[in-house]
C-alpha cells in the first residue's frame, strides 16, 4: 500500500503495447488508438480521484508527473505536405508532446528544424506516426513529389 495521499499504479498491463495504425483511419480513430496506448501510462491519484501522468527519468524510474507536466491543451490540425513545404509546426514553448501522422499515400521527409532536405530528412512513410515529448522547436516537412495528408497533434 503506498503512503497516504501518494498516487499508485492500480493496473500495470505492459502486454501488447504496440499501436497499430492501418490507413486509412480518420483523425478520430488515430486519437482513439493513441488514447488507448497513453492510458497505460497513468497512475491513479486516490485523494484527488483522478489519473495522473507518469514520467520516466534517465535511470528508467517511474514518477508521477508534476502539475506543470500535465497536459492542459490539445491542438489538432491537418496539412497537405508537398515538395515545397518547409516549416509545418512552429516552435511552442511548453509543448508536452507532438504526434505527426502521415495519413496520405506519399512518403514524407521531416526534420526537427525549420527546414528539411529530402536527402537527409527522417522518413515518415504513409500510415506511420512519429511521436515526441522532448521537442518544443519547429518541425519541417516535404515530399519528393506529390502531396500527402499529414495530421498533427500538439499537447501543451
Buried (B, 14 or more C-beta within 10 A) or exposed (E): EEEEEEBEEEEEEEEEEEEEBEBEBEBEEBBEBBEEEBEBBBBBBBEEEEBBBBBEEEEEEEEBBEEEBEBEEEEEEEBEBBEEBBBBBEEBEEBBBBBBBBBBBBBBBBBBBBEBEBEEBEEBEBBBBBBEBEBBBBBBBBBEEEBBBBBBBBBB
